[in-house]
Amino acid sequence: MDLHVLQDEVAACRRCARLVEWRERVGVEKRKSFRDQEYWARPVPGFGDPHARLMVLGLAPAAHGANRTGRMFTGDRSGDFLYAAMHRAGFASQPTSAHRGDGLELRDAWVTSAVKCAPPDNKPLPDERDACAVFTRREMALLASVRAVVCLGGFAYEAAIRLLREMGRALPHPLPKFGHGVLVPIEGGPTLVLSYHPSQQNTFTGRLTPEMLDDVFRIARGVIEG
């Protein structure tokens, strides 16, 4: 029930004026292909298995993806790329994510983001990042079974490190540089598994392939079951 309370608090947040204005404006103006749909246009809570051993941490909701559908990585190609990999790894019940009522269930996994609102140009400001950190910190505390965090992109990696430092975890020194497939053990857990973000820029150019993302979830599976 505490996770449900947190999800409600996230969805009701209006702390950052710039993000509130942007997400709501996008929800009114809409993309032409979605003009007949009602946009969520609010902060997007994490979702998944409350007993998850794996957390997947992204950057922020996409303006016409999760900001439209109300569920992380839902309604865009990045989400289809991610959930297809999670499905192959046994963490998702289906390989696609179209809308909140599509039947998708996560198994032993929780998907969330470092920033809960869609930011302009997909670039949140430092104070917006910090305002959301309280929510992610509570998520981490409530998801007591998490043993690994897949960080999608450098922003998510930095957010995870900042969060774990605030939680009093002993971090490795020096910190490993961000790189795809890099494993960052944390004393007291959770272990961080780094991955390129499944953005269209990365997937269309081949910087991130399905096989590369499969490798990340294979590593994560080994961590949580090791």
Contacts in CASP RR format, 6 or more apart in sequence:
PFRMAT RR
TARGET T0000
AUTHOR 0000-0000-0000
METHOD contacts of the structure
MODEL  1
MDLHVLQDEVAACRRCARLVEWRERVGVEKRKSFRDQEYWARPVPGFGDP
HARLMVLGLAPAAHGANRTGRMFTGDRSGDFLYAAMHRAGFASQPTSAHR
GDGLELRDAWVTSAVKCAPPDNKPLPDERDACAVFTRREMALLASVRAVV
CLGGFAYEAAIRLLREMGRALPHPLPKFGHGVLVPIEGGPTLVLSYHPSQ
QNTFTGRLTPEMLDDVFRIARGVIEG
2 142 0 8 1.000
3 50 0 8 1.000
3 139 0 8 1.000
3 142 0 8 1.000
3 143 0 8 1.000
6 45 0 8 1.000
6 135 0 8 1.000
6 138 0 8 1.000
6 139 0 8 1.000
6 142 0 8 1.000
7 45 0 8 1.000
7 46 0 8 1.000
7 47 0 8 1.000
8 45 0 8 1.000
9 135 0 8 1.000
10 43 0 8 1.000
10 44 0 8 1.000
10 45 0 8 1.000
10 46 0 8 1.000
10 116 0 8 1.000
10 135 0 8 1.000
11 42 0 8 1.000
11 43 0 8 1.000
11 44 0 8 1.000
11 45 0 8 1.000
12 42 0 8 1.000
12 43 0 8 1.000
13 43 0 8 1.000
13 116 0 8 1.000
13 117 0 8 1.000
13 135 0 8 1.000
14 20 0 8 1.000
15 131 0 8 1.000
16 117 0 8 1.000
16 127 0 8 1.000
16 128 0 8 1.000
16 131 0 8 1.000
18 119 0 8 1.000
18 120 0 8 1.000
18 125 0 8 1.000
18 128 0 8 1.000
19 115 0 8 1.000
19 117 0 8 1.000
19 118 0 8 1.000
19 119 0 8 1.000
19 124 0 8 1.000
19 128 0 8 1.000
20 117 0 8 1.000
22 63 0 8 1.000
22 117 0 8 1.000
22 118 0 8 1.000
22 119 0 8 1.000
22 120 0 8 1.000
23 41 0 8 1.000
23 42 0 8 1.000
23 43 0 8 1.000
23 61 0 8 1.000
23 63 0 8 1.000
23 67 0 8 1.000
23 117 0 8 1.000
23 118 0 8 1.000
24 41 0 8 1.000
26 39 0 8 1.000
26 41 0 8 1.000
26 63 0 8 1.000
26 64 0 8 1.000
26 67 0 8 1.000
26 118 0 8 1.000
27 39 0 8 1.000
27 41 0 8 1.000
27 67 0 8 1.000
27 68 0 8 1.000
28 39 0 8 1.000
28 41 0 8 1.000
30 37 0 8 1.000
30 39 0 8 1.000
30 64 0 8 1.000
31 64 0 8 1.000
34 64 0 8 1.000
34 68 0 8 1.000
37 68 0 8 1.000
39 67 0 8 1.000
39 68 0 8 1.000
40 66 0 8 1.000
40 67 0 8 1.000
40 68 0 8 1.000
40 69 0 8 1.000
40 70 0 8 1.000
41 67 0 8 1.000
41 68 0 8 1.000
42 70 0 8 1.000
42 117 0 8 1.000
43 61 0 8 1.000
43 116 0 8 1.000
43 117 0 8 1.000
44 61 0 8 1.000
44 66 0 8 1.000
44 67 0 8 1.000
44 70 0 8 1.000
44 71 0 8 1.000
44 72 0 8 1.000
44 113 0 8 1.000
44 116 0 8 1.000
44 117 0 8 1.000
44 118 0 8 1.000
45 112 0 8 1.000
45 116 0 8 1.000
46 72 0 8 1.000
46 110 0 8 1.000
46 111 0 8 1.000
46 112 0 8 1.000
46 113 0 8 1.000
46 139 0 8 1.000
47 71 0 8 1.000
47 72 0 8 1.000
47 106 0 8 1.000
47 110 0 8 1.000
47 111 0 8 1.000
47 112 0 8 1.000
48 105 0 8 1.000
48 106 0 8 1.000
48 109 0 8 1.000
48 110 0 8 1.000
48 111 0 8 1.000
49 105 0 8 1.000
49 106 0 8 1.000
49 107 0 8 1.000
49 108 0 8 1.000
49 109 0 8 1.000
49 110 0 8 1.000
50 110 0 8 1.000
50 142 0 8 1.000
50 143 0 8 1.000
51 108 0 8 1.000
51 145 0 8 1.000
52 106 0 8 1.000
52 108 0 8 1.000
52 109 0 8 1.000
52 110 0 8 1.000
52 143 0 8 1.000
52 145 0 8 1.000
52 146 0 8 1.000
53 108 0 8 1.000
53 145 0 8 1.000
53 146 0 8 1.000
53 147 0 8 1.000
53 148 0 8 1.000
53 224 0 8 1.000
54 91 0 8 1.000
54 108 0 8 1.000
54 109 0 8 1.000
54 110 0 8 1.000
54 146 0 8 1.000
54 147 0 8 1.000
54 148 0 8 1.000
54 149 0 8 1.000
54 150 0 8 1.000
54 220 0 8 1.000
54 224 0 8 1.000
55 109 0 8 1.000
55 110 0 8 1.000
55 111 0 8 1.000
55 112 0 8 1.000
55 139 0 8 1.000
55 140 0 8 1.000
55 143 0 8 1.000
55 146 0 8 1.000
55 148 0 8 1.000
55 149 0 8 1.000
55 150 0 8 1.000
55 190 0 8 1.000
56 82 0 8 1.000
56 86 0 8 1.000
56 109 0 8 1.000
56 110 0 8 1.000
56 111 0 8 1.000
56 112 0 8 1.000
56 149 0 8 1.000
56 150 0 8 1.000
56 152 0 8 1.000
57 112 0 8 1.000
57 113 0 8 1.000
57 114 0 8 1.000
57 136 0 8 1.000
57 149 0 8 1.000
57 150 0 8 1.000
57 151 0 8 1.000
57 152 0 8 1.000
57 156 0 8 1.000
57 159 0 8 1.000
57 160 0 8 1.000
58 72 0 8 1.000
58 111 0 8 1.000
58 112 0 8 1.000
58 113 0 8 1.000
58 114 0 8 1.000
58 151 0 8 1.000
58 152 0 8 1.000
58 153 0 8 1.000
58 155 0 8 1.000
58 156 0 8 1.000
58 197 0 8 1.000
59 113 0 8 1.000
59 114 0 8 1.000
59 115 0 8 1.000
59 122 0 8 1.000
59 124 0 8 1.000
59 152 0 8 1.000
59 153 0 8 1.000
59 155 0 8 1.000
59 156 0 8 1.000
59 197 0 8 1.000
60 113 0 8 1.000
60 114 0 8 1.000
60 115 0 8 1.000
60 116 0 8 1.000
60 117 0 8 1.000
60 118 0 8 1.000
60 119 0 8 1.000
60 122 0 8 1.000
60 124 0 8 1.000
61 67 0 8 1.000
61 70 0 8 1.000
61 72 0 8 1.000
61 113 0 8 1.000
61 116 0 8 1.000
61 117 0 8 1.000
61 118 0 8 1.000
62 76 0 8 1.000
62 78 0 8 1.000
62 118 0 8 1.000
62 122 0 8 1.000
63 118 0 8 1.000
63 122 0 8 1.000
64 76 0 8 1.000
65 74 0 8 1.000
65 75 0 8 1.000
65 76 0 8 1.000
66 72 0 8 1.000
66 73 0 8 1.000
66 74 0 8 1.000
66 75 0 8 1.000
66 76 0 8 1.000
66 118 0 8 1.000
67 117 0 8 1.000
67 118 0 8 1.000
68 75 0 8 1.000
69 75 0 8 1.000
69 98 0 8 1.000
69 99 0 8 1.000
69 100 0 8 1.000
70 100 0 8 1.000
71 97 0 8 1.000
71 99 0 8 1.000
71 100 0 8 1.000
72 111 0 8 1.000
72 112 0 8 1.000
72 113 0 8 1.000
73 79 0 8 1.000
73 82 0 8 1.000
73 83 0 8 1.000
73 97 0 8 1.000
73 111 0 8 1.000
73 198 0 8 1.000
74 97 0 8 1.000
74 98 0 8 1.000
74 99 0 8 1.000
74 100 0 8 1.000
74 102 0 8 1.000
74 104 0 8 1.000
75 97 0 8 1.000
75 98 0 8 1.000
75 99 0 8 1.000
77 200 0 8 1.000
77 203 0 8 1.000
78 197 0 8 1.000
78 198 0 8 1.000
78 199 0 8 1.000
78 200 0 8 1.000
78 203 0 8 1.000
79 97 0 8 1.000
79 198 0 8 1.000
80 95 0 8 1.000
80 96 0 8 1.000
80 97 0 8 1.000
81 198 0 8 1.000
81 203 0 8 1.000
81 208 0 8 1.000
81 210 0 8 1.000
81 213 0 8 1.000
82 97 0 8 1.000
82 152 0 8 1.000
82 198 0 8 1.000
82 213 0 8 1.000
83 92 0 8 1.000
83 94 0 8 1.000
83 95 0 8 1.000
83 96 0 8 1.000
83 97 0 8 1.000
83 104 0 8 1.000
84 95 0 8 1.000
84 96 0 8 1.000
84 210 0 8 1.000
85 198 0 8 1.000
85 210 0 8 1.000
85 213 0 8 1.000
85 214 0 8 1.000
85 216 0 8 1.000
85 217 0 8 1.000
86 92 0 8 1.000
86 106 0 8 1.000
86 109 0 8 1.000
86 217 0 8 1.000
87 93 0 8 1.000
87 94 0 8 1.000
87 95 0 8 1.000
88 95 0 8 1.000
88 214 0 8 1.000
88 217 0 8 1.000
89 214 0 8 1.000
89 217 0 8 1.000
89 218 0 8 1.000
89 220 0 8 1.000
89 221 0 8 1.000
90 107 0 8 1.000
91 106 0 8 1.000
91 107 0 8 1.000
91 108 0 8 1.000
91 109 0 8 1.000
91 217 0 8 1.000
92 104 0 8 1.000
92 105 0 8 1.000
92 106 0 8 1.000
92 107 0 8 1.000
92 109 0 8 1.000
93 103 0 8 1.000
93 104 0 8 1.000
93 105 0 8 1.000
93 106 0 8 1.000
93 107 0 8 1.000
94 102 0 8 1.000
94 103 0 8 1.000
94 104 0 8 1.000
96 102 0 8 1.000
96 104 0 8 1.000
97 104 0 8 1.000
108 224 0 8 1.000
110 139 0 8 1.000
110 143 0 8 1.000
110 146 0 8 1.000
112 136 0 8 1.000
112 139 0 8 1.000
113 156 0 8 1.000
114 129 0 8 1.000
114 132 0 8 1.000
114 133 0 8 1.000
114 136 0 8 1.000
114 155 0 8 1.000
114 156 0 8 1.000
114 159 0 8 1.000
114 160 0 8 1.000
115 124 0 8 1.000
115 128 0 8 1.000
115 129 0 8 1.000
115 132 0 8 1.000
116 132 0 8 1.000
116 135 0 8 1.000
117 124 0 8 1.000
117 128 0 8 1.000
117 132 0 8 1.000
119 125 0 8 1.000
119 128 0 8 1.000
124 132 0 8 1.000
129 159 0 8 1.000
133 159 0 8 1.000
133 162 0 8 1.000
133 163 0 8 1.000
133 166 0 8 1.000
136 159 0 8 1.000
136 163 0 8 1.000
137 163 0 8 1.000
137 166 0 8 1.000
137 167 0 8 1.000
140 146 0 8 1.000
140 163 0 8 1.000
140 167 0 8 1.000
141 167 0 8 1.000
146 190 0 8 1.000
147 189 0 8 1.000
147 190 0 8 1.000
147 191 0 8 1.000
147 223 0 8 1.000
147 224 0 8 1.000
148 190 0 8 1.000
148 191 0 8 1.000
148 192 0 8 1.000
148 193 0 8 1.000
148 220 0 8 1.000
148 223 0 8 1.000
148 224 0 8 1.000
149 160 0 8 1.000
149 190 0 8 1.000
149 191 0 8 1.000
149 192 0 8 1.000
149 193 0 8 1.000
150 193 0 8 1.000
150 194 0 8 1.000
150 195 0 8 1.000
150 216 0 8 1.000
150 217 0 8 1.000
150 220 0 8 1.000
151 157 0 8 1.000
151 159 0 8 1.000
151 160 0 8 1.000
151 192 0 8 1.000
151 193 0 8 1.000
151 194 0 8 1.000
151 195 0 8 1.000
152 195 0 8 1.000
152 196 0 8 1.000
152 197 0 8 1.000
152 198 0 8 1.000
153 178 0 8 1.000
153 194 0 8 1.000
153 195 0 8 1.000
153 196 0 8 1.000
153 197 0 8 1.000
154 178 0 8 1.000
154 194 0 8 1.000
154 197 0 8 1.000
156 197 0 8 1.000
157 178 0 8 1.000
157 184 0 8 1.000
157 192 0 8 1.000
157 194 0 8 1.000
160 192 0 8 1.000
161 171 0 8 1.000
161 175 0 8 1.000
161 192 0 8 1.000
164 171 0 8 1.000
164 186 0 8 1.000
165 171 0 8 1.000
169 186 0 8 1.000
169 187 0 8 1.000
169 188 0 8 1.000
169 189 0 8 1.000
170 186 0 8 1.000
170 187 0 8 1.000
170 188 0 8 1.000
171 186 0 8 1.000
172 184 0 8 1.000
172 185 0 8 1.000
172 186 0 8 1.000
175 184 0 8 1.000
176 182 0 8 1.000
176 184 0 8 1.000
176 194 0 8 1.000
178 194 0 8 1.000
179 194 0 8 1.000
179 196 0 8 1.000
180 194 0 8 1.000
180 195 0 8 1.000
180 196 0 8 1.000
180 208 0 8 1.000
180 212 0 8 1.000
180 216 0 8 1.000
181 193 0 8 1.000
181 194 0 8 1.000
181 195 0 8 1.000
181 215 0 8 1.000
181 216 0 8 1.000
181 219 0 8 1.000
182 193 0 8 1.000
182 194 0 8 1.000
183 191 0 8 1.000
183 192 0 8 1.000
183 193 0 8 1.000
183 194 0 8 1.000
183 219 0 8 1.000
183 223 0 8 1.000
184 191 0 8 1.000
184 192 0 8 1.000
184 193 0 8 1.000
184 194 0 8 1.000
185 191 0 8 1.000
186 192 0 8 1.000
191 223 0 8 1.000
193 216 0 8 1.000
193 219 0 8 1.000
193 220 0 8 1.000
193 223 0 8 1.000
194 216 0 8 1.000
195 208 0 8 1.000
195 212 0 8 1.000
195 213 0 8 1.000
195 216 0 8 1.000
196 202 0 8 1.000
196 207 0 8 1.000
196 208 0 8 1.000
196 212 0 8 1.000
197 208 0 8 1.000
198 208 0 8 1.000
198 213 0 8 1.000
201 207 0 8 1.000
202 208 0 8 1.000
203 209 0 8 1.000
END
